[in-house]
């Protein structure tokens, strides 16, 4: 196994987190009272319980780098997450970003921002 880092993100309710991320291909890999791991192919997200999180005040974020950002974005959109500028969950379209890569954004139900970034060729 190669070295890697895995984001640790907040969840107000593990059942809701499993249902949301499961809608676009994340499967349950591990669950305990105090930890949750979801996987989608090579991607892994880990969650800790944070029942008192105020999503509107959340500053949690992570980058998700994939070979086909358009496919991931389409799967998220097809699961029912809509493109809009406020509220949660929501999507921001994939486009060329000022830093030179194509990326979109997902805000999950807990207010966490996931940068959906196309891997460099």
N, CA, C and O atoms as a MOPAC input file, in Angstrom:
PM7 MOZYME 1SCF
protein

 N      0.85000 1    -1.18200 1     0.00000 1
 C      0.00000 1     0.00000 1     0.00000 1
 C      0.88900 1     1.23600 1     0.00000 1
 O      1.88600 1     1.29400 1     0.71900 1
 N      0.52100 1     2.22000 1    -0.80900 1
 C      1.27900 1     3.46100 1    -0.84300 1
 C      0.84700 1     4.36500 1     0.29700 1
 O     -0.24900 1     4.22100 1     0.83900 1
 N      1.71500 1     5.29200 1     0.65400 1
 C      1.36700 1     6.27400 1     1.67700 1
 C      0.18100 1     7.09700 1     1.19300 1
 O      0.05800 1     7.37600 1     0.00000 1
 N     -0.68000 1     7.47900 1     2.10800 1
 C     -1.80700 1     8.32400 1     1.75100 1
 C     -2.37600 1     8.97500 1     3.00300 1
 O     -2.10700 1     8.53700 1     4.12200 1
 N     -3.16400 1    10.02400 1     2.80200 1
 C     -3.86200 1    10.69600 1     3.89600 1
 C     -5.36000 1    10.53000 1     3.66400 1
 O     -5.80800 1    10.41900 1     2.52200 1
 N     -6.11900 1    10.51400 1     4.73100 1
 C     -7.56000 1    10.34900 1     4.63900 1
 C     -8.21800 1    11.45300 1     5.45800 1
 O     -7.87000 1    11.65500 1     6.62100 1
 N     -9.18000 1    12.17700 1     4.84900 1
 C     -9.84900 1    13.23100 1     5.61300 1
 C    -10.71300 1    12.66200 1     6.72100 1
 O    -11.31600 1    11.59900 1     6.57100 1
 N    -10.76900 1    13.37200 1     7.82100 1
 C    -11.65300 1    13.05900 1     8.94000 1
 C    -12.68300 1    14.17500 1     9.00500 1
 O    -12.34100 1    15.32700 1     9.27300 1
 N    -13.93000 1    13.83800 1     8.76200 1
 C    -14.98700 1    14.82300 1     8.59700 1
 C    -16.07200 1    14.63100 1     9.65300 1
 O    -16.23900 1    13.53200 1    10.18200 1
 N    -16.81000 1    15.70000 1     9.95900 1
 C    -17.85700 1    15.60100 1    10.97500 1
 C    -19.14700 1    15.00500 1    10.41600 1
 O    -19.46100 1    15.15200 1     9.23500 1
 N    -19.87400 1    14.34100 1    11.28300 1
 C    -21.19300 1    13.81500 1    10.93800 1
 C    -22.12700 1    14.06000 1    12.11500 1
 O    -21.84000 1    13.65800 1    13.24200 1
 N    -23.24000 1    14.72000 1    11.84600 1
 C    -24.23400 1    14.90300 1    12.90900 1
 C    -24.98200 1    13.60600 1    13.16900 1
 O    -25.46000 1    13.37400 1    14.28000 1
 N    -25.08800 1    12.74300 1    12.13400 1
 C    -25.81300 1    11.48300 1    12.27400 1
 C    -25.24000 1    10.48200 1    11.27800 1
 O    -25.33800 1    10.69300 1    10.06900 1
 N    -24.65000 1     9.40700 1    11.76200 1
 C    -24.01000 1     8.43400 1    10.87700 1
 C    -24.99500 1     7.82800 1     9.86800 1
 O    -24.63100 1     7.61100 1     8.71200 1
 N    -26.23000 1     7.55300 1    10.28600 1
 C    -27.19600 1     6.97500 1     9.34900 1
 C    -27.44700 1     7.92400 1     8.17700 1
 O    -27.50800 1     7.49300 1     7.02600 1
 N    -27.59200 1     9.21500 1     8.47300 1
 C    -27.80100 1    10.20600 1     7.41200 1
 C    -26.57900 1    10.31400 1     6.50600 1
 O    -26.71500 1    10.45400 1     5.29100 1
 N    -25.39400 1    10.24900 1     7.09000 1
 C    -24.15400 1    10.32900 1     6.30600 1
 C    -24.03000 1     9.12900 1     5.37500 1
 O    -23.67500 1     9.28800 1     4.20700 1
 N    -24.31500 1     7.94700 1     5.87100 1
 C    -24.26400 1     6.73200 1     5.05000 1
 C    -25.25600 1     6.84000 1     3.89600 1
 O    -24.91800 1     6.51400 1     2.75800 1
 N    -26.47200 1     7.29400 1     4.17600 1
 C    -27.49700 1     7.40600 1     3.13000 1
 C    -27.09600 1     8.44300 1     2.08300 1
 O    -27.26100 1     8.19800 1     0.88800 1
 N    -26.57600 1     9.59100 1     2.50200 1
 C    -26.20700 1    10.64400 1     1.56100 1
 C    -25.08300 1    10.18900 1     0.64100 1
 O    -25.23300 1    10.21700 1    -0.58100 1
 N    -23.96400 1     9.77300 1     1.21100 1
 C    -22.81000 1     9.37900 1     0.39800 1
 C    -23.06300 1     8.06700 1    -0.35300 1
 O    -22.48900 1     7.84200 1    -1.41800 1
 N    -23.90900 1     7.21400 1     0.19400 1
 C    -24.26800 1     5.98500 1    -0.49500 1
 C    -25.02700 1     6.24700 1    -1.78500 1
 O    -25.00900 1     5.42400 1    -2.70000 1
 N    -25.68900 1     7.38600 1    -1.85700 1
 C    -26.43800 1     7.74500 1    -3.05000 1
 C    -25.58400 1     7.90400 1    -4.28900 1
 O    -26.09400 1     7.83800 1    -5.40800 1
 N    -24.28300 1     8.11600 1    -4.10200 1
 C    -23.38700 1     8.23900 1    -5.25600 1
 C    -22.15700 1     7.35000 1    -5.12100 1
 O    -21.05000 1     7.72700 1    -5.50500 1
 N    -22.37700 1     6.16900 1    -4.57000 1
 C    -21.38800 1     5.11800 1    -4.69700 1
 C    -20.47100 1     4.83600 1    -3.52800 1
 O    -19.60300 1     3.97100 1    -3.64700 1
 N    -20.61600 1     5.51800 1    -2.40500 1
 C    -19.78800 1     5.19600 1    -1.24000 1
 C    -20.45000 1     4.07300 1    -0.45800 1
 O    -21.64500 1     4.12100 1    -0.16700 1
 N    -19.66300 1     3.07100 1    -0.12300 1
 C    -20.14500 1     1.92900 1     0.63500 1
 C    -19.58900 1     1.96400 1     2.05200 1
 O    -18.51700 1     2.51500 1     2.30400 1
 N    -20.33300 1     1.37000 1     2.96200 1
 C    -19.89800 1     1.26300 1     4.34800 1
 C    -18.71500 1     0.30600 1     4.44000 1
 O    -18.80800 1    -0.84600 1     4.01500 1
 N    -17.61200 1     0.78100 1     4.99200 1
 C    -16.43000 1    -0.05200 1     5.19200 1
 C    -16.23000 1    -0.38400 1     6.67400 1
 O    -15.70000 1    -1.44000 1     7.01900 1
 N    -16.66400 1     0.53600 1     7.54300 1
 C    -16.48800 1     0.32500 1     8.98800 1
 C    -17.43900 1     1.26000 1     9.71800 1
 O    -17.63500 1     2.41000 1     9.32300 1
 N    -18.02300 1     0.74300 1    10.78800 1
 C    -18.86900 1     1.59100 1    11.62900 1
 C    -18.75700 1     1.14400 1    13.06700 1
 O    -18.87000 1    -0.04100 1    13.38100 1
 N    -18.53400 1     2.10900 1    13.93000 1
 C    -18.57600 1     1.91900 1    15.37300 1
 C    -19.31800 1     3.12500 1    15.94000 1
 O    -19.71500 1     4.02300 1    15.19700 1
 N    -19.50000 1     3.13900 1    17.23200 1
 C    -20.20800 1     4.26300 1    17.84700 1
 C    -19.48100 1     5.58700 1    17.61600 1
 O    -20.10900 1     6.63900 1    17.49900 1
 N    -18.14700 1     5.52100 1    17.55100 1
 C    -17.36900 1     6.75800 1    17.49300 1
 C    -16.58700 1     6.94100 1    16.18400 1
 O    -15.74000 1     7.83000 1    16.10300 1
 N    -16.85800 1     6.10800 1    15.14600 1
 C    -16.09700 1     6.25100 1    13.89600 1
 C    -16.84500 1     5.60200 1    12.75300 1
 O    -17.50600 1     4.57900 1    12.92900 1
 N    -16.73700 1     6.20300 1    11.57800 1
 C    -17.39500 1     5.69700 1    10.38700 1
 C    -16.43300 1     5.82700 1     9.21500 1
 O    -15.79900 1     6.86800 1     9.04200 1
 N    -16.32200 1     4.77500 1     8.41100 1
 C    -15.48000 1     4.81400 1     7.21000 1
 C    -16.33600 1     4.42300 1     6.01300 1
 O    -17.00700 1     3.39100 1     6.01800 1
 N    -16.29800 1     5.27600 1     4.98200 1
 C    -16.99800 1     5.01700 1     3.73400 1
 C    -15.98000 1     4.96100 1     2.61100 1
 O    -15.00500 1     5.71200 1     2.60800 1
 N    -16.21400 1     4.05500 1     1.64000 1
 C    -15.28100 1     3.91400 1     0.51400 1
 C    -16.04100 1     3.91800 1    -0.79800 1
 O    -17.15700 1     3.41000 1    -0.90900 1
 N    -15.39400 1     4.50900 1    -1.77900 1
 C    -15.86300 1     4.48600 1    -3.17600 1
 C    -14.63200 1     4.22300 1    -4.01600 1
 O    -13.82200 1     5.12400 1    -4.23500 1
 N    -14.48200 1     2.99700 1    -4.49000 1
 C    -13.28000 1     2.56300 1    -5.19300 1
 C    -12.06700 1     2.88500 1    -4.32100 1
 O    -11.95200 1     2.35600 1    -3.21500 1
 N    -11.16400 1     3.73900 1    -4.79600 1
 C     -9.95000 1     4.06700 1    -4.03200 1
 C    -10.14600 1     5.21800 1    -3.04900 1
 O     -9.26300 1     5.50200 1    -2.23900 1
 N    -11.29700 1     5.88000 1    -3.11800 1
 C    -11.55300 1     7.00200 1    -2.21100 1
 C    -12.01900 1     6.49400 1    -0.86000 1
 O    -12.79300 1     5.54100 1    -0.78000 1
 N    -11.54900 1     7.12700 1     0.19500 1
 C    -11.99200 1     6.78600 1     1.54100 1
 C    -12.24200 1     8.06700 1     2.30900 1
 O    -11.40200 1     8.96600 1     2.32700 1
 N    -13.39500 1     8.14500 1     2.94000 1
 C    -13.74200 1     9.25400 1     3.82100 1
 C    -14.02200 1     8.67900 1     5.19600 1
 O    -14.71300 1     7.66800 1     5.32400 1
 N    -13.49000 1     9.31800 1     6.21800 1
 C    -13.73000 1     8.87200 1     7.58500 1
 C    -14.46700 1     9.98300 1     8.32300 1
 O    -14.19000 1    11.16700 1     8.13200 1
 N    -15.40400 1     9.58000 1     9.16400 1
 C    -16.26000 1    10.53000 1     9.85900 1
 C    -16.23300 1    10.27800 1    11.36200 1
 O    -16.14200 1     9.13800 1    11.81800 1
 N    -16.31500 1    11.35900 1    12.11300 1
 C    -16.42100 1    11.29000 1    13.56300 1
 C    -17.75100 1    11.92400 1    13.96300 1
 O    -18.24500 1    12.80700 1    13.26200 1
 N    -18.33300 1    11.49100 1    15.07100 1
 C    -19.61600 1    12.06100 1    15.48000 1
 C    -19.45300 1    13.49800 1    15.97400 1
 O    -18.54800 1    13.80500 1    16.75000 1
 N    -20.33800 1    14.36300 1    15.51300 1
 C    -20.35400 1    15.77100 1    15.91700 1
 C    -21.82100 1    16.21200 1    15.91700 1
 O    -22.22600 1    17.03200 1    15.09300 1
 N    -22.61800 1    15.66100 1    16.84800 1
 C    -24.05900 1    15.91100 1    16.84000 1
 C    -24.43500 1    17.37700 1    17.03000 1
 O    -25.51700 1    17.78800 1    16.61000 1
 N    -23.57500 1    18.16600 1    17.64800 1
 C    -23.88900 1    19.57500 1    17.90300 1
 C    -23.36000 1    20.51400 1    16.82500 1
 O    -23.42500 1    21.73300 1    16.98400 1
 N    -22.83900 1    19.96400 1    15.73400 1
 C    -22.32400 1    20.78800 1    14.64400 1
 C    -23.43000 1    21.68600 1    14.09700 1
 O    -24.55800 1    21.24200 1    13.88500 1
 N    -23.09400 1    22.94100 1    13.87400 1
 C    -23.99500 1    23.88700 1    13.21400 1
 C    -23.50400 1    23.99000 1    11.77300 1
 O    -22.50300 1    24.66000 1    11.51800 1
 N    -24.18600 1    23.34100 1    10.81900 1
 C    -23.68200 1    23.28900 1     9.44000 1
 C    -23.38400 1    24.65700 1     8.83500 1
 O    -22.42200 1    24.79700 1     8.08000 1
 N    -24.17900 1    25.65000 1     9.14800 1
 C    -23.96500 1    26.98700 1     8.59400 1
 C    -22.67700 1    27.63700 1     9.10700 1
 O    -22.19200 1    28.60500 1     8.52200 1
 N    -22.13600 1    27.11300 1    10.18000 1
 C    -20.90100 1    27.64900 1    10.75500 1
 C    -19.69800 1    26.74700 1    10.50600 1
 O    -18.59300 1    27.03800 1    10.96400 1
 N    -19.91300 1    25.65200 1     9.77900 1
 C    -18.84200 1    24.68400 1     9.55600 1
 C    -17.75700 1    25.24800 1     8.64900 1
 O    -18.04200 1    25.93600 1     7.66800 1
 N    -16.52100 1    24.95000 1     8.98800 1
 C    -15.38500 1    25.31600 1     8.12500 1
 C    -14.62300 1    24.05800 1     7.69900 1
 O    -13.48600 1    24.14700 1     7.23600 1
 N    -15.25100 1    22.88500 1     7.85700 1
 C    -14.61900 1    21.63200 1     7.45800 1
 C    -14.61000 1    21.53800 1     5.93400 1
 O    -15.57600 1    21.91300 1     5.27000 1
 N    -13.49900 1    21.02900 1     5.39000 1
 C    -13.40700 1    20.81700 1     3.94700 1
 C    -12.34000 1    19.78800 1     3.64800 1
 O    -11.48600 1    19.49000 1     4.48200 1
 N    -12.40700 1    19.24600 1     2.43100 1
 C    -11.37500 1    18.33400 1     1.96500 1
 C    -11.36800 1    18.34700 1     0.44400 1
 O    -12.32300 1    18.79800 1    -0.18800 1
 N    -10.29000 1    17.85200 1    -0.13300 1
 C    -10.17200 1    17.71800 1    -1.58000 1
 C    -10.33300 1    16.25300 1    -1.95100 1
 O     -9.77200 1    15.36800 1    -1.30400 1
 N    -11.11100 1    16.01000 1    -3.00700 1
 C    -11.30800 1    14.67700 1    -3.55100 1
 C    -10.79800 1    14.72500 1    -4.98000 1
 O    -11.41400 1    15.35600 1    -5.83900 1
 N     -9.68800 1    14.07000 1    -5.23800 1
 C     -9.05300 1    14.10400 1    -6.55600 1
 C     -9.33600 1    12.78600 1    -7.27600 1
 O     -9.03800 1    11.70400 1    -6.77100 1
 N     -9.92000 1    12.91000 1    -8.46700 1
 C    -10.33800 1    11.72300 1    -9.21600 1
 C     -9.90900 1    11.84000 1   -10.67600 1
 O     -9.63100 1    12.93000 1   -11.17400 1
 N     -9.86200 1    10.68300 1   -11.35100 1
 C     -9.49400 1    10.66400 1   -12.76500 1
 C    -10.60800 1    11.18200 1   -13.66300 1
 O    -10.33200 1    11.68500 1   -14.75200 1
 N    -11.87300 1    11.07000 1   -13.22700 1
 C    -13.00100 1    11.52100 1   -14.04300 1
 C    -13.96500 1    12.32500 1   -13.16800 1
 O    -14.95300 1    11.79200 1   -12.66100 1
 N    -13.66600 1    13.60100 1   -13.00200 1
 C    -14.47700 1    14.45600 1   -12.13900 1
 C    -15.88600 1    14.63300 1   -12.70600 1
 O    -16.84500 1    14.78900 1   -11.95000 1
 N    -16.01300 1    14.61000 1   -14.04100 1
 C    -17.34100 1    14.76700 1   -14.64100 1
 C    -18.25200 1    13.59100 1   -14.27600 1
 O    -19.44100 1    13.78400 1   -14.02100 1
 N    -17.69900 1    12.38100 1   -14.25100 1
 C    -18.47700 1    11.20100 1   -13.88000 1
 C    -18.91400 1    11.28100 1   -12.42100 1
 O    -20.08000 1    11.03100 1   -12.11500 1
 N    -18.00400 1    11.62300 1   -11.52000 1
 C    -18.35800 1    11.74600 1   -10.10300 1
 C    -19.42000 1    12.82600 1    -9.92300 1
 O    -20.40500 1    12.61800 1    -9.21400 1
 N    -19.22700 1    13.96800 1   -10.55500 1
 C    -20.18000 1    15.07000 1   -10.45400 1
 C    -21.56800 1    14.62300 1   -10.94100 1
 O    -22.57800 1    14.90700 1   -10.29800 1
 N    -21.60500 1    13.92800 1   -12.07400 1
 C    -22.86700 1    13.44700 1   -12.64500 1
 C    -23.55300 1    12.47500 1   -11.67000 1
 O    -24.76900 1    12.53600 1   -11.48500 1
 N    -22.77900 1    11.59200 1   -11.05700 1
 C    -23.36200 1    10.64000 1   -10.10300 1
 C    -23.95000 1    11.36200 1    -8.88600 1
 O    -25.01100 1    10.98600 1    -8.38700 1
 N    -23.25800 1    12.39100 1    -8.41800 1
 C    -23.77000 1    13.15600 1    -7.27600 1
 C    -25.06200 1    13.86700 1    -7.67800 1
 O    -26.05300 1    13.82600 1    -6.94800 1
 N    -25.04500 1    14.51600 1    -8.83700 1
 C    -26.23200 1    15.22100 1    -9.33000 1
 C    -27.39300 1    14.24800 1    -9.52700 1
 O    -28.52800 1    14.54500 1    -9.15500 1
 N    -27.10200 1    13.07800 1   -10.11600 1
 C    -28.15000 1    12.08600 1   -10.35600 1
 C    -28.72600 1    11.52300 1    -9.06100 1
 O    -29.83500 1    10.98800 1    -9.06100 1
 N    -27.98800 1    11.63600 1    -7.96100 1
 C    -28.49800 1    11.15700 1    -6.67000 1
 C    -29.49600 1    12.14100 1    -6.05600 1
 O    -30.12500 1    11.85000 1    -5.03900 1
 N    -29.63100 1    13.31700 1    -6.69300 1
 C    -30.61200 1    14.28600 1    -6.20300 1
 C    -30.02700 1    15.57000 1    -5.65600 1
 O    -30.77800 1    16.47000 1    -5.27900 1
 N    -28.70800 1    15.68400 1    -5.60200 1
 C    -28.09000 1    16.92000 1    -5.12900 1
 C    -28.14100 1    17.92600 1    -6.28500 1
 O    -27.71000 1    17.62600 1    -7.39800 1
 N    -28.66800 1    19.11300 1    -6.00900 1
 C    -28.87900 1    20.09700 1    -7.06900 1
 C    -27.82200 1    21.19400 1    -7.04600 1
 O    -27.18900 1    21.46500 1    -6.02500 1
 N    -27.65800 1    21.81300 1    -8.20900 1
 C    -26.77700 1    22.97600 1    -8.33100 1
 C    -27.54500 1    24.18900 1    -7.82700 1
 O    -28.60400 1    24.53100 1    -8.35300 1
 N    -27.00300 1    24.83000 1    -6.80600 1
 C    -27.58700 1    26.05700 1    -6.28100 1
 C    -26.52400 1    26.78100 1    -5.48300 1
 O    -25.47700 1    26.20900 1    -5.18000 1
 N    -26.77700 1    28.03100 1    -5.13900 1
 C    -25.73700 1    28.83500 1    -4.48100 1
 C    -25.90500 1    28.91700 1    -2.97400 1
 O    -25.01300 1    29.41700 1    -2.29000 1
 N    -27.01800 1    28.44300 1    -2.43800 1
 C    -27.21700 1    28.44200 1    -0.99200 1
 C    -27.87000 1    27.13900 1    -0.57300 1
 O    -28.37600 1    26.38200 1    -1.40200 1
 N    -27.85000 1    26.89300 1     0.72500 1
 C    -28.46800 1    25.68500 1     1.25900 1
 C    -27.52900 1    24.49800 1     1.18000 1
 O    -26.41400 1    24.59300 1     0.66700 1
 N    -28.01100 1    23.36700 1     1.70700 1
 C    -27.24300 1    22.14300 1     1.68000 1
 C    -28.18200 1    20.97000 1     1.69500 1
 O    -29.25500 1    21.03800 1     2.29500 1
 N    -27.80400 1    19.91200 1     1.05600 1
 C    -26.58600 1    19.78700 1     0.24300 1
 C    -26.74800 1    20.56500 1    -1.06400 1
 O    -27.86100 1    20.89500 1    -1.47300 1
 N    -25.62100 1    20.85000 1    -1.70700 1
 C    -25.65600 1    21.56000 1    -2.97900 1
 C    -24.38000 1    21.29200 1    -3.76000 1
 O    -23.36200 1    20.87600 1    -3.20700 1
 N    -24.46300 1    21.54000 1    -5.05400 1
 C    -23.34100 1    21.37600 1    -5.96800 1
 C    -23.01400 1    22.69700 1    -6.64400 1
 O    -23.89300 1    23.52300 1    -6.89100 1
 N    -21.73800 1    22.87600 1    -6.93500 1
 C    -21.26600 1    23.97400 1    -7.77500 1
 C    -20.59000 1    23.31400 1    -8.97500 1
 O    -19.76100 1    22.42200 1    -8.79800 1
 N    -20.93100 1    23.74000 1   -10.19300 1
 C    -20.48800 1    23.05300 1   -11.41300 1
 C    -18.97200 1    22.92800 1   -11.54900 1
 O    -18.20400 1    23.73600 1   -11.02700 1
 N    -18.57800 1    21.88500 1   -12.27000 1
 C    -17.17300 1    21.67200 1   -12.61400 1
 C    -16.79800 1    22.69500 1   -13.68600 1
 O    -17.48800 1    22.84100 1   -14.69500 1
 N    -15.70100 1    23.39200 1   -13.44900 1
 C    -15.18700 1    24.34400 1   -14.43500 1
 C    -13.69600 1    24.55000 1   -14.18700 1
 O    -13.16600 1    24.15700 1   -13.14800 1
 N    -13.05000 1    25.15500 1   -15.13100 1
 C    -11.63300 1    25.46700 1   -14.98000 1
 C    -11.47600 1    26.50000 1   -13.86600 1
 O    -12.09400 1    27.56300 1   -13.90700 1
 N    -10.65500 1    26.18500 1   -12.88200 1
 C    -10.46000 1    27.06000 1   -11.73200 1
 C     -9.24100 1    27.96200 1   -11.94000 1
 O     -8.39200 1    27.66400 1   -12.78000 1
 N     -9.14800 1    29.05100 1   -11.19200 1
 C     -8.01500 1    29.97300 1   -11.34100 1
 C     -6.64900 1    29.31300 1   -11.15800 1
 O     -5.65400 1    29.79900 1   -11.69600 1
 N     -6.58800 1    28.22000 1   -10.41200 1
 C     -5.30800 1    27.54500 1   -10.18400 1
 C     -4.94800 1    26.59500 1   -11.33200 1
 O     -3.89700 1    25.95500 1   -11.29800 1
 N     -5.82400 1    26.49900 1   -12.35900 1
 C     -5.47500 1    25.76300 1   -13.56600 1
 C     -6.02900 1    24.35400 1   -13.69000 1
 O     -5.75100 1    23.67900 1   -14.68100 1
 N     -6.80000 1    23.89100 1   -12.72000 1
 C     -7.39800 1    22.56100 1   -12.80600 1
 C     -8.90800 1    22.67700 1   -12.85900 1
 O     -9.49100 1    23.66000 1   -12.40000 1
 N     -9.54200 1    21.63900 1   -13.43800 1
 C    -10.99700 1    21.58300 1   -13.44900 1
 C    -11.47400 1    21.05000 1   -12.10400 1
 O    -10.96600 1    20.04600 1   -11.60300 1
 N    -12.45500 1    21.73500 1   -11.52700 1
 C    -12.97800 1    21.32300 1   -10.23100 1
 C    -14.40400 1    21.82900 1   -10.05400 1
 O    -14.79500 1    22.85800 1   -10.60500 1
 N    -15.15500 1    21.08500 1    -9.28000 1
 C    -16.47900 1    21.48700 1    -8.82200 1
 C    -16.49200 1    21.37100 1    -7.30800 1
 O    -15.48200 1    21.02500 1    -6.69500 1
 N    -17.62500 1    21.65700 1    -6.71700 1
 C    -17.70200 1    21.64000 1    -5.26300 1
 C    -19.00900 1    21.00400 1    -4.81400 1
 O    -20.05900 1    21.21000 1    -5.42100 1
 N    -18.92400 1    20.23600 1    -3.75300 1
 C    -20.08000 1    19.63500 1    -3.10400 1
 C    -20.10700 1    20.13500 1    -1.67300 1
 O    -19.10000 1    20.06400 1    -0.96800 1
 N    -21.24600 1    20.63800 1    -1.24200 1
 C    -21.46700 1    20.95200 1     0.16700 1
 C    -22.41000 1    19.87600 1     0.68200 1
 O    -23.53500 1    19.74800 1     0.19900 1
 N    -21.95300 1    19.10000 1     1.66200 1
 C    -22.77000 1    17.98800 1     2.14600 1
 C    -23.79600 1    18.47100 1     3.17200 1
 O    -23.77600 1    19.64700 1     3.53600 1
 N    -24.68400 1    17.61000 1     3.64600 1
 C    -25.72900 1    18.03700 1     4.58700 1
 C    -25.19400 1    18.62300 1     5.89500 1
 O    -25.90400 1    19.36900 1     6.57100 1
 N    -23.95200 1    18.29500 1     6.25900 1
 C    -23.36800 1    18.81900 1     7.49500 1
 C    -22.55600 1    20.08900 1     7.26300 1
 O    -21.91700 1    20.59200 1     8.18600 1
 N    -22.57600 1    20.61300 1     6.03500 1
 C    -21.87700 1    21.85600 1     5.73400 1
 C    -20.42400 1    21.68100 1     5.34000 1
 O    -19.71800 1    22.67400 1     5.16600 1
 N    -19.95400 1    20.44200 1     5.19300 1
 C    -18.58100 1    20.18900 1     4.76900 1
 C    -18.46300 1    20.43600 1     3.27800 1
 O    -19.30500 1    19.98900 1     2.49800 1
 N    -17.41100 1    21.15100 1     2.87900 1
 C    -17.16200 1    21.41400 1     1.46200 1
 C    -16.14500 1    20.41800 1     0.93100 1
 O    -15.03700 1    20.30700 1     1.45700 1
 N    -16.52800 1    19.69600 1    -0.11300 1
 C    -15.61800 1    18.78300 1    -0.79000 1
 C    -15.25600 1    19.37600 1    -2.14100 1
 O    -16.12900 1    19.61600 1    -2.97500 1
 N    -13.96400 1    19.61200 1    -2.35400 1
 C    -13.46700 1    20.07900 1    -3.64300 1
 C    -13.33600 1    18.84600 1    -4.52600 1
 O    -12.55800 1    17.94200 1    -4.21800 1
 N    -14.08200 1    18.80100 1    -5.61100 1
 C    -14.06100 1    17.66800 1    -6.54300 1
 C    -13.11900 1    18.05100 1    -7.67000 1
 O    -13.48100 1    18.84100 1    -8.54200 1
 N    -11.91000 1    17.49500 1    -7.66100 1
 C    -10.84000 1    17.96300 1    -8.53700 1
 C    -10.43000 1    16.88700 1    -9.52900 1
 O    -10.22100 1    15.73200 1    -9.15800 1
 N    -10.31600 1    17.27600 1   -10.79100 1
 C     -9.84000 1    16.38200 1   -11.84700 1
 C     -8.33300 1    16.17700 1   -11.67400 1
 O     -7.57600 1    17.14400 1   -11.59600 1
 N     -7.90300 1    14.91300 1   -11.61500 1
 C     -6.47000 1    14.62600 1   -11.56000 1
 C     -5.79100 1    15.18600 1   -12.79900 1
 O     -6.37100 1    15.19900 1   -13.88500 1
 N     -4.56700 1    15.64600 1   -12.62900 1
 C     -3.77500 1    16.11300 1   -13.76700 1
 C     -3.45000 1    14.93300 1   -14.66700 1
 O     -3.27100 1    13.81000 1   -14.19500 1
 N     -3.37600 1    15.19400 1   -15.95600 1
 C     -3.10700 1    14.12200 1   -16.91900 1
 C     -1.72200 1    13.54900 1   -16.72600 1
 O     -1.32500 1    12.63600 1   -17.45000 1

